[in-house]
Amino acid sequence: MNTQLTDLMQRATENLEPVTPDLLERSVTHGLRLRRRRTVIRTASGAGAVLATVGLIAGGVQLLSSPADTATAGTPAPLPVTKPSAKPSPATNSAPTYKPGPTATKALATLQSLVAAPGRTFAEPETWGERDFAGAAYVVNDGKGATRVDVMLSGGGEANPCVPHRAGCTSLPDGSFLYTSKEEPTYNDGRQAEFSVVANRVMLYRPDGRNINLTSYNGPAEKGRQHTRTHPMLSVQDLTTLAKSKAWKLPPVRSSSFGKPTK
């Protein structure tokens, strides 16, 4: 019985061709091409390649275990080949496109509501940021020249500008720090004389690490455009008042362990 079974196994497998290096190399190359596409396609194609190889071996084993095949053991039987059940779908460009979230949109609306005053007009709205960071800006004109005003709200991760203590820093009763800078040049080279843009800046650094940054320029842009007025429209005191407003909706506190906002 054992001798007969051994005979059958040898006859069933003697015509099977081994996996050649060329076939293996082509399979690997094909797999790498799929890997550069989507993860889903990679998984499906990898499974198909394995099934194709396993099918050759499984066919031989199936041949031995079938009573019908045992009865005709002297005649070589064709080996079934299992085809991949999953077909790769065409690769698609799934690169995400950033769209400002509710925090950035809210920041823009809040900025306008806090800066609005009779005679002031708003143009060139901007929003940017991510889950734990949001920015917004307007070019505001009060009839005396355009001035860019921007706000940046952060969930944390930035160093406290007042540690160690330096000029422009003030400690507040609630544990926050206020850093201010008056008419700071936007360039540190010869371009400053060309554009002459300066900025008033304020940063309110809260005890939990979140912070509010407000800037007002004496021109419609930080760089690359000429100044339109001698001084920024909003003074350091004006910006400080805006930063302390309860109207701002800050992003969640960023986790120091993982660099992501906590829930």
KEKE-3310 file (N, C-alpha, C; in steps of 0.2 Angstrom, whole numbers, plus 5000, padded with zeros to 4 digits):
npx = (5004:5009:5020:5014:5007:5018:5023:5013:5013:5026:5024:5014:5020:5032:5032:5031:5036:5049:5049:5056:5071:5069:5055:5052:5059:5052:5039:5042:5046:5034:5026:5032:5029:5015:5015:5019:5007:4991:4987:4977:4977:4989:4988:4978:4984:4995:4990:4984:4995:5001:4991:4992:5004:5002:4992:4997:5004:4994:4986:4993:4993:4979:4976:4982:4974:4962:4950:4946:4957:4966:4962:4966:4980:4991:4990:4995:4988:4980:4985:4976:4975:4974:4966:4969:4957:4954:4954:4965:4961:4960:4974:4972:4973:4975:4979:4977:4968:4970:4958:4952:4948:4934:4939:4949:4940:4931:4940:4943:4931:4929:4940:4937:4925:4930:4939:4932:4926:4918:4920:4930:4936:4936:4947:4954:4953:4960:4963:4971:4980:4979:4973:4977:4981:4978:4975:4971:4968:4966:4966:4965:4957:4957:4955:4966:4976:4981:4982:4989:4981:4984:4980:4985:4981:4986:4987:4997:5014:5024:5038:5039:5039:5043:5052:5068:5064:5062:5064:5049:5041:5027:5020:5005:4991:4983:4993:4997:5007:5012:5019:5026:5030:5035:5033:5042:5055:5052:5061:5078:5088:5095:5082:5073:5074:5069:5056:5051:5042:5034:5030:5018:5017:5009:5009:5000:5003:4996:4993:4991:4999:4993:4991:4989:4992:4994:4996:4999:5002:5011:5007:5000:5004:5016:5028:5036:5028:5025:5025:5011:5007:5013:5014:5008:4991:4984:4989:5001:4994:4981:4981:4984:4972:4964:4969:4966:4953:4938:4932:4939:4941:4950:4961:4961:4971:4987:4994:5009:5015:5013:5012:4999:4983:4974:4959)
npy = (4994:5006:5007:5008:5020:5029:5027:5033:5046:5050:5049:5058:5070:5071:5078:5091:5108:5116:5132:5144:5155:5166:5167:5170:5182:5190:5190:5196:5209:5213:5214:5224:5235:5236:5239:5252:5258:5258:5253:5244:5238:5232:5222:5213:5209:5203:5192:5185:5182:5173:5163:5158:5151:5142:5135:5126:5117:5112:5106:5095:5087:5086:5078:5066:5062:5059:5047:5043:5047:5038:5026:5027:5029:5027:5035:5052:5066:5082:5096:5107:5125:5137:5152:5170:5177:5190:5205:5218:5235:5249:5261:5275:5293:5297:5307:5318:5333:5348:5356:5370:5368:5369:5377:5386:5393:5398:5406:5416:5423:5427:5436:5446:5451:5456:5466:5474:5491:5507:5513:5504:5493:5476:5464:5451:5438:5425:5408:5395:5380:5366:5352:5355:5368:5384:5397:5414:5428:5445:5459:5475:5490:5507:5518:5525:5518:5502:5487:5472:5461:5447:5432:5418:5403:5391:5374:5371:5366:5375:5384:5393:5410:5419:5412:5410:5425:5440:5456:5464:5455:5450:5444:5437:5437:5425:5415:5415:5421:5436:5442:5455:5465:5479:5487:5479:5475:5467:5461:5457:5462:5471:5472:5477:5491:5493:5489:5493:5487:5485:5477:5475:5465:5452:5439:5428:5417:5404:5395:5381:5379:5382:5395:5412:5422:5437:5449:5465:5474:5487:5487:5479:5466:5454:5452:5456:5466:5483:5495:5504:5513:5523:5518:5502:5498:5493:5495:5489:5489:5488:5475:5467:5468:5462:5449:5445:5443:5434:5428:5420:5404:5391:5378:5360:5355:5351:5335:5332:5320:5313:5322:5325:5332:5331:5322)
npz = (5000:5005:4996:4984:4985:4986:4973:4966:4970:4965:4951:4949:4951:4944:4932:4935:4934:4941:4951:4942:4943:4934:4933:4946:4948:4940:4946:4958:4953:4947:4959:4966:4958:4959:4973:4973:4970:4976:4993:4994:4981:4981:4991:4986:4973:4978:4985:4974:4967:4975:4976:4963:4963:4973:4968:4959:4966:4975:4965:4962:4974:4976:4965:4969:4980:4975:4972:4959:4951:4956:4951:4938:4938:4930:4919:4915:4922:4918:4926:4937:4937:4949:4947:4951:4963:4965:4957:4952:4953:4943:4946:4956:4959:4974:4982:4996:4997:5005:5014:5022:5039:5051:5062:5056:5047:5056:5063:5054:5052:5066:5067:5058:5064:5076:5071:5064:5060:5058:5042:5038:5027:5020:5012:5001:5009:5018:5023:5032:5038:5050:5059:5072:5071:5066:5054:5049:5038:5033:5022:5027:5025:5030:5024:5025:5019:5014:5025:5031:5041:5052:5060:5070:5077:5089:5094:5103:5106:5102:5108:5123:5122:5132:5140:5143:5152:5143:5135:5131:5136:5147:5162:5166:5177:5176:5173:5160:5147:5139:5124:5115:5101:5093:5078:5070:5058:5042:5034:5035:5027:5013:5006:5015:5015:5002:5002:5014:5024:5040:5056:5069:5082:5092:5105:5114:5126:5133:5149:5146:5135:5122:5110:5104:5091:5084:5071:5063:5049:5040:5027:5012:5013:5020:5014:4999:4993:4992:5006:5012:5021:5035:5048:5055:5055:5066:5083:5095:5107:5103:5097:5108:5115:5106:5106:5119:5119:5122:5111:5103:5096:5100:5094:5099:5113:5110:5111:5121:5120:5108:5098:5093:5094:5109:5115)
capx = (5000:5014:5024:5009:5006:5024:5023:5008:5016:5032:5022:5010:5024:5038:5032:5030:5042:5051:5049:5063:5073:5066:5048:5052:5061:5046:5034:5044:5045:5026:5023:5034:5025:5009:5016:5019:5001:4987:4988:4972:4979:4995:4986:4974:4988:5000:4986:4983:5002:5002:4987:4994:5009:4999:4987:5001:5006:4988:4983:4996:4990:4972:4977:4984:4969:4955:4949:4946:4964:4970:4961:4970:4986:4996:4990:4996:4982:4982:4985:4972:4978:4969:4967:4967:4950:4954:4957:4967:4957:4965:4976:4969:4976:4971:4982:4972:4969:4968:4953:4952:4943:4930:4943:4951:4934:4929:4945:4942:4925:4931:4945:4933:4921:4934:4943:4927:4924:4916:4925:4935:4934:4940:4948:4959:4953:4964:4963:4976:4981:4978:4969:4979:4984:4973:4977:4967:4970:4962:4969:4960:4959:4953:4955:4973:4981:4979:4986:4987:4980:4983:4979:4987:4979:4989:4985:5003:5020:5029:5042:5036:5044:5045:5056:5069:5061:5066:5061:5043:5037:5023:5017:4998:4988:4981:4998:4998:5013:5011:5025:5024:5035:5033:5036:5048:5056:5050:5067:5085:5094:5093:5076:5069:5074:5065:5049:5049:5036:5036:5024:5017:5016:5008:5008:4997:5004:4992:4996:4991:5003:4990:4993:4986:4997:4991:5001:4997:5008:5009:5006:4995:5008:5022:5034:5035:5024:5027:5021:5006:5006:5019:5013:5003:4984:4983:4995:5002:4989:4975:4982:4984:4965:4961:4972:4963:4946:4935:4928:4943:4940:4957:4961:4962:4977:4991:4997:5016:5018:5012:5011:4993:4978:4970:4952)
capy = (5000:5012:5008:5010:5028:5033:5027:5038:5053:5052:5050:5064:5076:5071:5082:5098:5112:5120:5139:5147:5162:5171:5168:5173:5189:5194:5191:5202:5216:5215:5215:5231:5240:5236:5242:5259:5260:5259:5247:5238:5234:5228:5216:5209:5206:5198:5186:5182:5178:5167:5158:5155:5146:5137:5131:5121:5111:5109:5102:5088:5084:5084:5072:5060:5061:5058:5039:5042:5047:5032:5021:5028:5031:5026:5041:5058:5070:5089:5100:5113:5131:5142:5159:5174:5179:5197:5208:5224:5240:5254:5265:5282:5298:5298:5312:5322:5340:5351:5361:5373:5366:5374:5381:5391:5397:5402:5411:5421:5426:5431:5441:5451:5454:5460:5472:5479:5497:5511:5515:5499:5488:5470:5461:5446:5434:5419:5403:5389:5377:5359:5350:5358:5374:5387:5404:5418:5435:5450:5465:5479:5497:5512:5525:5528:5513:5495:5484:5465:5459:5440:5428:5411:5400:5385:5370:5370:5363:5380:5386:5399:5416:5422:5408:5414:5432:5445:5462:5463:5449:5451:5438:5438:5434:5418:5411:5416:5426:5440:5444:5460:5468:5485:5489:5475:5475:5460:5459:5459:5463:5477:5473:5481:5498:5493:5488:5496:5485:5484:5474:5475:5458:5450:5432:5427:5410:5401:5390:5374:5379:5385:5402:5416:5426:5443:5454:5470:5477:5494:5486:5473:5459:5454:5453:5457:5472:5490:5498:5509:5518:5524:5513:5497:5501:5491:5496:5484:5489:5485:5468:5464:5468:5457:5442:5443:5442:5427:5426:5415:5396:5388:5371:5356:5355:5346:5330:5332:5313:5310:5328:5326:5335:5326:5323)
capz = (5000:5005:4990:4978:4986:4984:4966:4963:4971:4960:4944:4948:4952:4940:4926:4937:4933:4947:4950:4939:4945:4930:4935:4953:4948:4937:4951:4963:4950:4947:4965:4968:4954:4963:4979:4972:4969:4982:4997:4993:4975:4983:4995:4981:4968:4981:4986:4968:4965:4980:4974:4957:4964:4977:4964:4955:4971:4977:4960:4962:4980:4974:4961:4973:4985:4972:4970:4951:4949:4958:4946:4932:4940:4925:4914:4918:4922:4918:4933:4937:4940:4952:4945:4957:4963:4966:4951:4954:4950:4941:4951:4956:4962:4980:4987:4999:4996:5011:5014:5029:5044:5055:5066:5052:5045:5062:5065:5049:5054:5072:5065:5054:5068:5081:5068:5060:5063:5053:5037:5037:5022:5020:5006:5001:5014:5018:5029:5032:5044:5050:5065:5078:5070:5061:5052:5045:5037:5029:5020:5029:5023:5034:5020:5025:5017:5016:5030:5032:5048:5052:5067:5070:5083:5089:5100:5107:5103:5102:5114:5127:5120:5138:5145:5149:5152:5139:5133:5127:5140:5153:5165:5167:5183:5175:5171:5153:5145:5133:5121:5110:5097:5089:5071:5068:5050:5040:5031:5038:5022:5009:5004:5019:5012:4996:5003:5021:5028:5047:5059:5076:5084:5099:5106:5120:5127:5138:5153:5143:5129:5117:5110:5099:5088:5080:5067:5059:5045:5037:5020:5011:5013:5024:5010:4992:4991:4995:5011:5010:5026:5039:5053:5055:5057:5073:5087:5100:5112:5099:5096:5114:5117:5102:5109:5126:5118:5123:5105:5099:5097:5099:5092:5105:5116:5107:5116:5120:5119:5101:5094:5091:5099:5114:5114)
cpx = (5004:5018:5020:5008:5012:5025:5019:5011:5022:5029:5018:5014:5030:5038:5031:5036:5043:5050:5056:5065:5070:5059:5048:5054:5055:5040:5036:5043:5038:5024:5026:5030:5018:5009:5016:5012:4997:4988:4983:4974:4984:4993:4982:4979:4993:4996:4985:4990:5003:4998:4989:4999:5006:4995:4991:5002:4999:4985:4986:4994:4983:4972:4978:4978:4962:4955:4949:4953:4968:4969:4964:4977:4992:4996:4990:4990:4984:4981:4981:4976:4973:4971:4965:4960:4949:4957:4959:4963:4962:4967:4973:4973:4973:4974:4977:4974:4966:4963:4952:4946:4939:4933:4946:4946:4932:4934:4945:4936:4926:4935:4941:4929:4924:4937:4938:4926:4922:4921:4930:4932:4939:4941:4953:4959:4957:4963:4968:4976:4979:4973:4971:4982:4979:4976:4972:4969:4966:4967:4963:4962:4954:4953:4962:4979:4980:4984:4984:4987:4979:4983:4981:4985:4982:4987:4991:5009:5026:5032:5039:5041:5046:5049:5063:5065:5065:5062:5055:5038:5033:5020:5010:4996:4986:4986:5000:5004:5011:5018:5023:5030:5032:5037:5043:5049:5054:5056:5073:5090:5092:5086:5071:5069:5070:5058:5046:5043:5038:5029:5024:5014:5014:5007:5006:4998:5001:4995:4996:4995:5000:4991:4990:4991:4993:4996:4997:5003:5006:5009:5001:4998:5014:5028:5032:5031:5025:5022:5016:5004:5012:5019:5008:4996:4983:4989:4995:4997:4982:4975:4982:4976:4962:4963:4968:4956:4944:4932:4932:4941:4946:4956:4962:4969:4981:4994:5005:5019:5018:5012:5005:4988:4975:4963:4949)
cpy = (5006:5013:5010:5018:5032:5033:5032:5045:5055:5053:5056:5071:5077:5076:5090:5102:5116:5128:5142:5153:5167:5173:5172:5181:5193:5195:5196:5209:5218:5217:5222:5236:5241:5240:5249:5262:5261:5252:5242:5234:5229:5221:5211:5206:5201:5192:5182:5178:5172:5161:5154:5149:5140:5132:5125:5115:5108:5105:5095:5084:5082:5078:5065:5057:5059:5050:5038:5042:5041:5026:5021:5031:5031:5032:5048:5062:5077:5092:5106:5119:5135:5149:5164:5177:5186:5200:5215:5229:5245:5259:5272:5287:5300:5303:5317:5329:5344:5356:5364:5370:5371:5379:5387:5396:5401:5408:5417:5426:5430:5437:5447:5455:5458:5466:5477:5485:5502:5514:5510:5494:5482:5466:5455:5441:5427:5415:5398:5386:5369:5358:5354:5365:5378:5395:5407:5425:5439:5456:5470:5486:5502:5518:5528:5523:5506:5492:5477:5464:5451:5438:5421:5408:5393:5381:5368:5367:5368:5382:5393:5405:5420:5418:5407:5421:5436:5451:5461:5458:5452:5445:5441:5434:5426:5413:5411:5421:5430:5443:5449:5463:5473:5487:5486:5474:5468:5457:5461:5460:5470:5477:5477:5489:5499:5493:5492:5494:5483:5481:5475:5468:5457:5443:5431:5419:5408:5396:5383:5374:5381:5392:5405:5421:5431:5447:5459:5473:5484:5493:5480:5466:5459:5455:5453:5462:5478:5492:5503:5514:5518:5519:5508:5500:5499:5492:5489:5483:5486:5478:5464:5463:5462:5450:5440:5442:5434:5424:5420:5408:5393:5381:5367:5357:5350:5342:5331:5325:5311:5316:5328:5329:5329:5327:5327)
cpz = (5000:4999:4984:4979:4984:4977:4963:4964:4966:4953:4943:4948:4948:4934:4928:4937:4939:4945:4948:4942:4941:4932:4942:4953:4945:4941:4956:4960:4949:4953:4967:4964:4957:4969:4979:4971:4976:4986:4996:4987:4977:4986:4990:4976:4972:4983:4980:4966:4969:4978:4968:4958:4968:4973:4961:4960:4973:4972:4960:4968:4979:4970:4964:4978:4982:4970:4962:4948:4951:4954:4940:4933:4935:4920:4918:4917:4922:4925:4933:4940:4942:4950:4951:4957:4963:4960:4953:4950:4948:4946:4951:4960:4969:4985:4989:4998:5002:5010:5022:5033:5047:5059:5062:5049:5050:5064:5060:5051:5061:5071:5062:5059:5074:5078:5065:5064:5057:5049:5035:5032:5022:5014:5006:5007:5013:5024:5027:5038:5044:5057:5071:5077:5064:5060:5048:5044:5032:5027:5022:5027:5027:5030:5021:5023:5019:5021:5031:5039:5048:5059:5065:5077:5083:5095:5104:5103:5102:5108:5117:5125:5126:5143:5141:5147:5148:5138:5129:5131:5146:5155:5167:5173:5182:5173:5164:5153:5139:5131:5116:5107:5093:5083:5070:5060:5048:5036:5035:5033:5018:5006:5009:5017:5006:4997:5010:5024:5035:5050:5066:5077:5091:5099:5113:5121:5133:5142:5150:5137:5123:5116:5104:5097:5083:5077:5063:5055:5042:5029:5019:5011:5018:5020:5003:4989:4995:5001:5009:5015:5031:5045:5052:5057:5064:5077:5091:5105:5109:5099:5102:5116:5113:5104:5115:5125:5119:5117:5101:5101:5095:5097:5099:5107:5113:5112:5115:5119:5112:5096:5090:5096:5103:5113:5119)
residu = (MET:ASN:THR:GLN:LEU:THR:ASP:LEU:MET:GLN:ARG:ALA:THR:GLU:ASN:LEU:GLU:PRO:VAL:THR:PRO:ASP:LEU:LEU:GLU:ARG:SER:VAL:THR:HIS:GLY:LEU:ARG:LEU:ARG:ARG:ARG:ARG:THR:VAL:ILE:ARG:THR:ALA:SER:GLY:ALA:GLY:ALA:VAL:LEU:ALA:THR:VAL:GLY:LEU:ILE:ALA:GLY:GLY:VAL:GLN:LEU:LEU:SER:SER:PRO:ALA:ASP:THR:ALA:THR:ALA:GLY:THR:PRO:ALA:PRO:LEU:PRO:VAL:THR:LYS:PRO:SER:ALA:LYS:PRO:SER:PRO:ALA:THR:ASN:SER:ALA:PRO:THR:TYR:LYS:PRO:GLY:PRO:THR:ALA:THR:LYS:ALA:LEU:ALA:THR:LEU:GLN:SER:LEU:VAL:ALA:ALA:PRO:GLY:ARG:THR:PHE:ALA:GLU:PRO:GLU:THR:TRP:GLY:GLU:ARG:ASP:PHE:ALA:GLY:ALA:ALA:TYR:VAL:VAL:ASN:ASP:GLY:LYS:GLY:ALA:THR:ARG:VAL:ASP:VAL:MET:LEU:SER:GLY:GLY:GLY:GLU:ALA:ASN:PRO:CYS:VAL:PRO:HIS:ARG:ALA:GLY:CYS:THR:SER:LEU:PRO:ASP:GLY:SER:PHE:LEU:TYR:THR:SER:LYS:GLU:GLU:PRO:THR:TYR:ASN:ASP:GLY:ARG:GLN:ALA:GLU:PHE:SER:VAL:VAL:ALA:ASN:ARG:VAL:MET:LEU:TYR:ARG:PRO:ASP:GLY:ARG:ASN:ILE:ASN:LEU:THR:SER:TYR:ASN:GLY:PRO:ALA:GLU:LYS:GLY:ARG:GLN:HIS:THR:ARG:THR:HIS:PRO:MET:LEU:SER:VAL:GLN:ASP:LEU:THR:THR:LEU:ALA:LYS:SER:LYS:ALA:TRP:LYS:LEU:PRO:PRO:VAL:ARG:SER:SER:SER:PHE:GLY:LYS:PRO:THR:LYS)
# end
